[in-house]
């Protein structure tokens, strides 16, 4: 069963299409076909939100974990009718090999499990999204944020292993930090780094607690609570290990 849509069209593309219909350059039937799957395409086990790019400016992202490979493949097949990038989070190499059969340009980012089919290289972000980690063990979560922001059309850079245990490493990168329009900071243990970074810059800082640390860190809960209690007013916090959410939010801010 299919309800409403087709291509994931932007407002600008729909306006252009309607002008083509008015001028007789596009038939009404072809225009209707392009709008076929708006607002979503019902696969039974999933409803592909083709309309999301129009509503929010960013396409739907597929969470790989918890879905069968066949389900992910079906969703990707439906999304390939559109022209935007396709991002799958929390996948693995086996899933990647199957997705690559659908599109040979698919990329696998093994550290975070992200699979990206890059079809749109237009830069839509207005500045640099900088992804920072306290330690090397925070990198997998940070990489998810990095790949997400990249897939959403942002210029991205990474700054790894600059935690407060050796704060001179961070202070030496102050110029780099100040160049960013949005900063994502991933940290485990006590989660102190976002507050320190936020105190050095005028940019919004998105804090990502990671499940890194010894027993009393409670798998990221200590870092989460520490970040939520930050005295720096330019810090916002996403959930534990939610690199995707941080990258997505950074992308939305960077487009404002």
C-alpha positions as CSV (number, residue, x, y, z in Angstrom):
1,X,0.0,0.0,0.0
2,X,1.3,3.4,-0.9
3,X,0.0,6.7,0.5
4,X,0.7,10.0,-1.2
5,X,4.8,10.9,-2.5
6,X,8.0,10.2,-4.9
7,X,10.9,12.5,-4.8
8,X,11.8,14.2,-1.6
9,X,11.3,17.7,-3.0
10,X,12.4,21.0,-1.5
11,X,10.0,24.0,-1.6
12,X,12.1,25.5,-4.3
13,X,11.9,22.4,-6.5
14,X,8.1,22.2,-6.1
15,X,7.8,25.9,-7.0
16,X,9.9,25.3,-10.1
17,X,7.9,22.2,-11.0
18,X,4.6,24.1,-10.8
19,X,6.0,26.9,-13.0
20,X,6.9,24.3,-15.6
21,X,3.4,22.9,-15.5
22,X,2.0,26.5,-15.9
23,X,4.3,27.1,-18.9
24,X,3.4,23.7,-20.5
25,X,6.9,22.3,-20.1
26,X,5.8,19.6,-17.7
27,X,2.6,17.6,-18.0
28,X,0.1,17.4,-15.1
29,X,0.5,13.6,-15.1
30,X,4.3,13.9,-14.7
31,X,3.9,16.4,-11.9
32,X,1.5,14.2,-10.1
33,X,3.9,11.2,-10.5
34,X,6.7,13.2,-8.8
35,X,4.4,14.0,-5.9
36,X,3.2,10.4,-5.7
37,X,4.6,9.4,-2.3
38,X,4.1,12.6,-0.4
39,X,3.7,12.5,2.6
40,X,5.0,8.9,3.0
41,X,5.4,5.6,1.4
42,X,4.0,2.7,3.3
43,X,6.1,-0.5,3.2
44,X,4.1,-2.2,5.9
45,X,7.0,-2.6,8.3
46,X,8.1,1.0,7.7
47,X,6.7,4.3,6.4
48,X,9.3,6.2,4.4
49,X,9.0,9.9,5.2
50,X,9.7,11.4,1.8
51,X,8.1,14.6,3.0
52,X,10.7,15.3,5.7
53,X,13.1,17.2,3.5
54,X,10.3,19.6,2.6
55,X,9.2,20.0,6.3
56,X,12.5,20.2,8.0
57,X,15.2,20.7,5.3
58,X,16.9,17.4,6.2
59,X,16.0,13.9,5.0
60,X,15.0,10.9,7.1
61,X,17.8,8.8,8.5
62,X,17.7,5.0,8.9
63,X,18.6,3.4,12.2
64,X,20.2,0.1,11.2
65,X,20.3,-1.5,14.7
66,X,17.2,-3.6,15.5
67,X,16.1,-3.9,11.8
68,X,16.7,-6.9,9.6
69,X,19.0,-6.5,6.6
70,X,16.0,-7.1,4.4
71,X,14.0,-4.2,6.0
72,X,16.9,-1.8,5.7
73,X,17.4,-2.8,2.1
74,X,13.7,-2.2,1.4
75,X,13.8,1.3,2.9
76,X,16.9,2.2,1.0
77,X,15.3,1.0,-2.3
78,X,12.4,3.4,-1.6
79,X,14.7,6.3,-0.7
80,X,16.9,5.8,-3.8
81,X,14.1,7.3,-5.9
82,X,15.0,10.6,-4.3
83,X,18.1,12.7,-4.9
84,X,19.2,13.3,-1.3
85,X,21.9,11.6,0.7
86,X,21.0,8.3,2.4
87,X,22.4,7.7,5.9
88,X,22.1,4.5,7.9
89,X,23.3,4.7,11.5
90,X,24.5,1.8,13.7
91,X,25.1,-0.7,10.9
92,X,27.9,-3.2,10.4
93,X,30.0,-4.5,7.6
94,X,27.6,-7.3,6.6
95,X,24.8,-4.7,6.2
96,X,27.2,-2.4,4.3
97,X,28.0,-5.2,1.8
98,X,24.3,-5.7,1.1
99,X,23.7,-1.9,0.7
100,X,26.6,-1.6,-1.7
101,X,24.8,-4.0,-4.0
102,X,22.1,-1.3,-4.3
103,X,24.5,1.6,-4.8
104,X,28.2,1.0,-5.4
105,X,29.0,4.5,-4.1
106,X,28.0,3.6,-0.6
107,X,30.6,4.4,2.1
108,X,31.2,2.5,5.4
109,X,32.5,4.4,8.4
110,X,33.5,1.4,10.5
111,X,34.3,3.1,13.8
112,X,30.7,4.3,14.2
113,X,28.9,1.9,11.9
114,X,27.5,4.6,9.7
115,X,26.7,3.8,6.0
116,X,26.4,6.8,3.7
117,X,25.2,6.9,0.1
118,X,26.3,10.4,-1.0
119,X,24.2,11.8,-3.8
120,X,24.1,15.5,-3.0
121,X,27.3,17.3,-2.3
122,X,25.9,20.8,-1.9
123,X,27.0,22.7,1.2
124,X,24.0,24.1,3.0
125,X,25.6,24.9,6.4
126,X,26.9,28.5,6.8
127,X,30.0,27.7,8.8
128,X,32.2,25.0,10.3
129,X,30.9,22.2,12.5
130,X,33.7,21.1,14.8
131,X,33.5,17.8,16.5
132,X,35.7,17.5,19.6
133,X,36.4,14.6,22.0
134,X,37.9,14.4,25.4
135,X,39.6,11.1,24.7
136,X,40.4,8.5,22.0
137,X,37.7,6.2,23.4
138,X,35.0,8.8,22.7
139,X,35.9,8.8,18.9
140,X,33.2,6.3,17.8
141,X,30.4,8.5,19.1
142,X,32.1,11.6,17.8
143,X,32.5,10.0,14.3
144,X,28.7,9.4,14.2
145,X,28.2,13.1,14.8
146,X,30.8,13.9,12.2
147,X,29.4,11.7,9.5
148,X,25.8,12.9,10.2
149,X,26.8,16.6,9.9
150,X,28.8,15.8,6.8
151,X,25.8,14.0,5.2
152,X,23.6,16.9,5.9
153,X,25.7,19.3,3.9
154,X,28.1,20.9,6.4
155,X,31.8,21.6,6.4
156,X,33.1,19.4,9.2
157,X,36.4,19.0,11.1
158,X,37.5,16.9,14.0
159,X,39.6,17.7,17.1
160,X,40.3,14.5,19.1
161,X,41.8,13.7,22.5
162,X,41.9,17.2,24.1
163,X,40.3,16.3,27.5
164,X,40.7,18.2,30.8
165,X,43.3,15.7,32.1
166,X,45.8,17.5,29.8
167,X,44.1,20.8,29.4
168,X,47.1,22.4,27.6
169,X,46.2,20.2,24.6
170,X,42.8,22.1,24.4
171,X,44.2,25.5,25.1
172,X,46.6,25.1,22.2
173,X,43.6,24.7,19.9
174,X,41.8,27.8,21.0
175,X,42.0,29.5,17.6
176,X,40.6,26.3,16.0
177,X,37.7,26.3,18.4
178,X,36.9,30.0,17.7
179,X,36.6,29.3,14.0
180,X,33.6,27.0,14.5
181,X,30.0,28.1,14.1
182,X,28.8,25.0,16.0
183,X,30.8,22.7,18.3
184,X,29.9,19.1,19.2
185,X,31.8,17.8,22.3
186,X,31.8,14.1,23.2
187,X,33.1,13.1,26.6
188,X,32.8,10.3,29.1
189,X,34.1,10.0,32.7
190,X,32.8,13.1,34.5
191,X,31.9,14.9,31.3
192,X,33.7,18.2,32.1
193,X,35.0,19.1,28.6
194,X,31.9,20.8,27.2
195,X,31.8,23.3,30.0
196,X,35.4,24.2,29.4
197,X,35.0,24.5,25.6
198,X,31.8,26.6,26.0
199,X,33.7,29.0,28.2
200,X,36.2,29.7,25.5
201,X,33.9,30.3,22.5
202,X,30.8,32.3,21.4
203,X,29.4,29.4,19.5
204,X,26.7,26.9,20.7
205,X,28.1,23.7,22.2
206,X,26.3,20.4,21.9
207,X,27.4,18.1,24.6
208,X,27.4,14.3,24.0
209,X,27.9,12.1,27.1
210,X,29.6,8.8,26.2
211,X,29.4,5.5,28.1
212,X,33.1,5.7,28.8
213,X,34.5,5.5,32.3
214,X,34.9,3.4,35.4
215,X,32.2,2.0,37.7
216,X,30.8,5.2,39.2
217,X,30.4,6.8,35.7
218,X,27.3,4.5,35.4
219,X,27.8,4.0,31.7
220,X,27.6,7.7,30.9
221,X,25.0,8.8,33.4
222,X,27.6,10.7,35.4
223,X,28.7,12.6,32.3
224,X,25.1,13.2,31.3
225,X,24.3,14.7,34.7
226,X,27.5,16.7,34.8
227,X,26.8,18.2,31.3
228,X,23.2,19.0,32.3
229,X,24.5,20.9,35.3
230,X,27.0,22.9,33.2
231,X,27.5,26.5,34.4
232,X,28.2,27.6,30.8
233,X,24.9,28.9,29.3
234,X,25.8,28.0,25.7
235,X,25.7,24.2,26.3
236,X,22.9,21.9,25.2
237,X,23.0,18.2,25.9
238,X,21.8,15.2,23.9
239,X,21.4,11.6,25.2
240,X,24.2,9.2,26.1
241,X,26.2,8.1,23.0
242,X,23.8,10.0,20.7
243,X,26.3,11.2,18.2
244,X,23.6,11.1,15.5
245,X,21.4,13.5,17.4
246,X,24.3,15.9,18.1
247,X,25.3,15.9,14.4
248,X,21.7,16.4,13.2
249,X,21.1,19.3,15.7
250,X,24.4,20.9,14.8
251,X,23.4,20.8,11.1
252,X,20.1,22.5,11.8
253,X,21.7,25.2,13.8
254,X,24.4,25.7,11.2
255,X,21.7,26.4,8.6
256,X,20.0,29.2,10.5
